[in-house]
Amino acid sequence: MSKRKYTHIKGLEELVISMRGAGMSRQEIADELGLEKIQVKNCVYRYNHRKALLVRGYEPRPKGR
């Protein structure tokens, strides 16, 4: 499968996290979904960072107007 130049990673986030929880490496996930390895790394990092903020009591505000 060829690599995508751009994708909405937010839509694939739950799939990436579940695959990572199943023990797949970043490169295996990237190859499976047609992403770059760095995209998978950043996706997992942002997910973990958001969860850590919620645990500390941070309440996210809506973006935009």
C-alpha positions in Angstrom: 0.0 0.0 0.0 1.4 3.4 -0.9 1.9 6.1 1.8 -0.7 8.8 2.0 0.6 12.4 1.8 -2.2 13.7 4.0 -4.9 12.1 6.1 -7.2 13.0 9.0 -5.3 11.1 11.7 -8.0 12.0 14.2 -10.4 9.6 12.5 -7.9 6.8 12.7 -6.8 7.5 16.3 -8.9 4.8 18.0 -7.7 2.2 15.5 -4.1 3.2 16.0 -4.4 3.1 19.8 -6.1 -0.3 19.7 -3.4 -1.7 17.4 -0.7 -0.3 19.6 -2.4 -1.9 22.6 -2.4 -5.2 20.8 1.4 -5.0 20.7 2.0 -3.9 17.1 5.0 -1.6 16.5 4.8 1.8 15.0 6.2 0.7 11.7 3.7 -2.2 11.5 0.8 0.1 12.1 2.1 2.6 9.6 2.5 -0.1 6.9 -1.0 -1.4 7.7 -2.7 2.0 7.4 -0.6 3.6 4.7 0.8 6.2 7.1 4.3 7.4 7.9 5.9 6.1 11.1 6.2 9.6 12.5 2.5 10.2 12.0 1.7 7.1 14.2 4.3 8.3 16.8 2.7 11.7 17.0 -0.8 10.3 17.1 0.0 8.1 20.1 1.8 11.0 21.8 -1.1 13.4 21.4 -3.6 10.8 22.6 -1.5 10.0 25.8 -1.0 13.8 26.4 -4.7 14.4 26.2 -5.5 11.6 28.6 -2.8 12.8 31.1 -4.4 16.3 31.0 -7.8 14.9 31.7 -6.5 12.9 34.7 -5.0 16.1 36.1 -8.3 17.9 35.8 -7.9 20.0 32.7 -11.2 20.7 31.1 -10.8 21.2 27.3 -12.6 24.1 25.8 -14.2 24.1 22.4 -12.1 25.5 19.5 -13.3 28.4 17.3 -16.0 30.9 17.9 
